[in-house]
């Protein structure tokens, strides 16, 4: 079976109807499996494909935008051949400058950090078609032993909260059977700086927003959001059906708007984004070097992207949580090995 057809059909193969509160979530998952437009080498260099699934890939795109236009001087070419799987995390950590204002009481109590957004970007060895796979943070899964934390069944974002990025990486490798070669981790402050760096992003609100928890109140219609507002928009839960799936869709909307605007700016002035790099890196942690991003970007100039979500079903006993639906989820990851 053609891999792309398999990816498109996975969500449609759900045999059992979920509770009414989750029907719209399934529809959003299915719509998310449509192929996205092709981006230039500037964006693929930074694994911008990942950003179409969640609001976390922009910092790598910013870095890659500069280095793809002008490769790092005085460095040797790095080997970026073969399959590449990248774990991309949007963190709600309160540590670091600019993050302490979000939930200050929680920060003082030292409750740690959680993975607010999770996705895997798969770049095949033949560079034929990349796939961005979005993972709901509300997924209940088996988490392996990480350090002093015993193995357990829990929400998948607790792996990051208690064991950091390495534990989440190990969890997803165990669940998917994929090796995750790299990690990109972005916090609140980093995301806000990215939005402000390009002069804000425009979104269309189908209904007014009034969410004190997200510090956001906006009328319906087309609105230009600054970094603070965009962060509230992608994180708020009291909007629409309040689901994590709906939140993922808003993240897609914002990041695609960011990419389009940034692409326009770089086309007009390729050196424009360079001034923002030092500031943006403060909110981004990645093991991808600029040289690796540049080399990968050269390889991915013509690569197309498919964006999907892991097939799911309601978790027994708790309709507000989900679990991966089998055999569809297994078939998805098997097609990427």
C-alpha positions in Angstrom: 0.0 0.0 0.0 1.2 3.5 -0.9 2.5 5.1 2.3 0.7 8.4 1.7 -2.6 6.6 1.1 -2.0 4.7 4.3 -1.4 7.9 6.3 -4.5 9.5 4.9 -6.7 6.4 5.6 -5.5 5.7 9.2 -7.9 8.2 10.9 -10.8 7.1 8.8 -10.4 3.5 9.9 -11.8 4.2 13.4 -14.4 1.5 13.8 -16.0 2.6 17.1 -17.7 6.0 17.4 -16.2 8.0 20.3 -18.3 9.9 22.9 -20.1 13.0 21.5 -17.5 15.2 23.3 -14.8 13.8 21.1 -16.4 13.6 17.7 -15.1 17.0 16.6 -11.7 16.0 17.8 -11.7 13.1 15.4 -12.8 15.3 12.5 -9.9 17.6 13.2 -7.5 14.7 13.2 -8.7 13.5 9.9 -8.5 17.0 8.4 -4.9 17.2 9.7 -3.8 14.3 7.5 -4.0 16.4 4.3 -0.7 17.1 2.6 0.7 20.6 3.2 2.3 22.9 0.6 6.0 22.6 -0.3 8.4 25.0 1.4 11.7 26.3 0.2 15.1 25.1 1.4 15.2 27.8 4.0 12.3 26.3 5.9 13.1 22.6 5.4 16.6 23.2 6.6 15.2 24.0 10.0 12.7 21.1 10.0 10.0 23.6 9.5 7.8 20.7 8.5 7.6 20.0 12.1 6.2 23.5 12.8 3.2 22.8 10.6 2.1 20.4 13.3 2.8 22.5 16.3 4.1 25.9 17.4 7.6 24.8 18.2 9.7 24.6 15.0 10.1 28.3 14.2 13.4 28.9 16.1 15.1 26.2 14.1 13.7 27.8 10.9 15.0 31.2 11.9 18.5 29.7 12.4 18.3 27.7 9.2 17.1 30.7 7.2 20.4 32.5 7.8 22.7 29.5 7.4 21.0 28.1 4.3 21.4 31.5 2.6 25.0 31.7 3.8 26.6 28.5 5.1 28.7 28.8 8.3 32.2 29.9 7.5 35.2 27.8 8.2 33.4 24.6 9.0 33.5 21.1 7.5 30.5 19.5 5.8 28.7 17.3 8.3 27.1 13.9 7.4 23.3 14.2 7.5 22.5 11.3 5.2 20.1 8.5 6.1 16.8 8.7 7.9 16.3 11.5 10.4 13.7 11.5 13.1 13.4 14.7 15.2 11.5 15.1 18.4 10.0 18.6 18.7 8.8 19.7 22.2 6.9 22.9 23.2 7.7 23.2 27.0 5.7 25.0 29.6 8.8 25.4 31.9 8.7 28.4 34.2 12.5 28.5 34.5 14.5 31.1 32.5 13.9 34.8 31.9 10.4 35.6 30.9 8.8 32.3 31.9 8.3 33.0 35.6 5.2 35.1 35.0 3.3 32.0 33.8 1.9 30.3 36.9 4.2 32.0 39.4 2.8 30.0 42.3 3.6 26.8 40.5 7.1 28.0 39.8 7.7 28.8 43.4 6.5 25.3 44.4 9.0 23.9 41.9 6.5 21.6 40.1 8.8 21.3 37.1 7.9 21.4 33.4 5.6 19.6 31.1 5.6 19.0 27.3 2.8 21.3 26.2 3.2 20.2 22.6 4.8 17.0 21.2 5.6 15.9 17.7 7.9 13.7 15.7 9.2 14.8 12.3 10.3 11.9 10.0 12.7 12.6 7.1 13.2 9.5 5.0 16.6 8.4 3.7 15.5 9.0 0.1 14.2 12.5 1.0 11.1 11.7 -0.9 8.4 12.9 1.5 8.7 14.0 5.1 6.0 13.4 7.7 5.1 15.4 10.8 3.3 13.4 13.4 1.4 15.2 16.2 1.0 13.5 19.5 -1.7 14.7 21.9 -0.4 15.5 25.4 -3.5 13.8 26.7 -2.4 10.4 25.5 -2.2 7.7 28.1 0.8 5.5 27.5 3.3 3.1 29.1 6.3 5.1 30.2 9.6 3.2 30.8 11.8 3.6 33.9 13.7 6.9 33.7 16.4 7.4 36.4 14.7 7.1 39.8 11.2 7.2 38.3 9.7 3.7 37.9 7.9 2.4 34.8 4.3 3.3 34.8 1.1 4.0 32.8 0.4 7.7 32.8 -0.2 10.8 30.6 2.6 11.0 28.0 3.6 14.5 29.0 4.4 13.3 32.5 7.5 11.6 31.0 8.9 15.1 30.3 7.7 16.5 33.6 9.5 13.9 35.7 12.4 12.8 33.4 13.0 15.6 31.0 13.4 15.5 27.2 15.5 12.3 27.4 12.7 10.4 29.1 10.1 11.6 26.7 12.4 10.6 23.9 12.9 7.2 25.3 9.2 6.8 25.8 8.4 7.6 22.2 11.2 5.4 20.9 9.7 2.5 22.8 6.1 3.3 21.7 6.9 3.9 18.0 9.9 1.7 17.3 11.6 4.7 15.7 15.0 6.0 16.7 14.8 9.7 17.4 18.0 11.3 16.3 17.6 14.9 17.4 15.5 17.0 19.8 14.2 20.6 19.6 12.8 22.1 22.8 11.1 25.6 22.9 9.8 27.4 26.0 7.2 30.2 26.4 9.7 33.1 26.2 11.3 31.6 23.0 7.9 31.3 21.3 6.9 34.9 22.1 10.2 36.3 20.8 9.7 34.5 17.6 6.3 36.0 17.0 7.4 39.5 18.0 10.5 39.2 15.8 8.4 39.0 12.7 6.0 41.7 13.8 3.2 39.5 15.0 0.9 37.0 13.2 -2.6 37.3 11.8 -5.4 34.8 12.7 -9.1 34.6 12.0 -11.2 34.1 15.1 -14.6 32.5 14.4 -15.9 33.7 17.8 -14.8 36.1 20.5 -12.1 35.0 22.9 -12.4 35.7 26.7 -10.0 33.4 28.6 -8.6 34.9 31.8 -6.4 31.9 32.3 -4.7 32.5 29.0 -4.7 36.3 29.6 -6.5 36.8 26.3 -9.6 38.7 25.4 -10.3 39.5 21.7 -13.3 40.2 19.5 -14.1 37.8 16.6 -12.7 38.4 13.2 -9.2 38.8 11.7 -6.7 39.9 14.4 -3.0 40.7 14.5 -1.5 39.0 17.6 1.7 39.9 19.3 3.9 37.3 21.0 2.0 37.4 24.3 -1.4 37.1 22.6 -0.2 34.4 20.2 1.1 32.3 23.2 -2.3 32.7 24.9 -4.1 31.7 21.7 -2.1 28.5 21.1 -2.3 27.4 24.8 -5.9 28.3 25.8 -8.3 25.5 26.6 -11.5 27.5 27.1 -12.3 28.0 23.5 -14.2 25.9 21.0 -14.7 22.4 22.4 -11.8 22.8 24.9 -9.9 19.8 23.6 -6.2 19.2 23.1 -6.9 18.4 19.5 -8.5 21.8 18.9 -5.5 23.4 20.6 -3.2 21.5 18.2 -5.1 22.9 15.3 -4.7 26.5 16.6 -1.0 25.8 16.9 -0.9 24.8 13.2 -2.7 27.9 12.2 -0.4 30.3 14.1 2.9 28.6 13.0 1.8 28.5 9.3 1.0 32.2 9.6 4.5 32.7 11.1 6.1 30.8 8.4 4.4 32.7 5.6 5.2 36.0 7.1 8.8 35.1 7.8 9.2 33.7 4.3 8.1 37.0 2.8 10.5 39.0 5.0 13.5 36.7 4.2 12.6 36.9 0.5 12.7 40.7 0.6 15.7 40.9 2.9 17.7 37.6 3.4 19.8 39.1 6.2 16.8 40.4 8.2 16.5 37.5 10.6 20.1 37.3 11.5 19.8 40.0 14.1 17.2 38.0 16.0 19.3 34.8 16.4 21.1 35.5 19.6 17.8 36.5 21.4 15.8 33.6 20.0 18.4 31.0 21.0 17.8 31.8 24.7 14.4 30.1 24.5 15.5 27.2 22.4 17.4 24.0 23.2 18.5 21.7 20.4 21.2 19.2 19.6 21.1 20.2 16.0 24.1 22.4 15.1 23.8 25.2 12.5 26.1 23.1 10.3 23.7 20.2 10.5 20.7 22.3 9.7 22.5 23.8 6.7 23.5 20.4 5.4 20.0 19.0 5.9 18.5 22.0 4.2 20.5 21.4 1.0 19.2 17.9 0.9 15.5 18.8 1.4 15.0 21.6 -1.1 12.3 19.6 -3.0 10.9 17.5 -0.2 7.1 17.6 0.3 5.4 17.3 3.7 2.5 15.2 5.1 1.0 16.3 8.4 -0.9 13.6 10.5 -1.9 12.9 14.0 -1.5 9.5 15.7 -4.8 7.6 15.3 -6.5 7.5 18.7 -9.6 6.4 20.6 -11.1 7.4 23.9 -9.3 6.0 27.0 -11.5 3.6 28.9 -12.9 5.2 32.0 -11.8 8.7 31.2 -13.3 10.3 28.0 -11.1 13.4 28.5 -8.0 11.2 27.7 -7.0 9.2 24.7 -4.9 6.2 23.8 -3.4 5.2 20.5 -5.7 3.1 18.4 -4.3 -0.2 17.2 -3.5 -1.6 14.7 -3.7 1.8 12.9 -1.1 3.6 15.1 1.3 0.6 14.7 0.8 0.6 11.0 1.6 4.4 10.8 4.9 4.0 12.5 5.8 0.7 10.7 5.4 2.7 7.4 8.1 5.1 8.6 10.7 2.5 9.6 
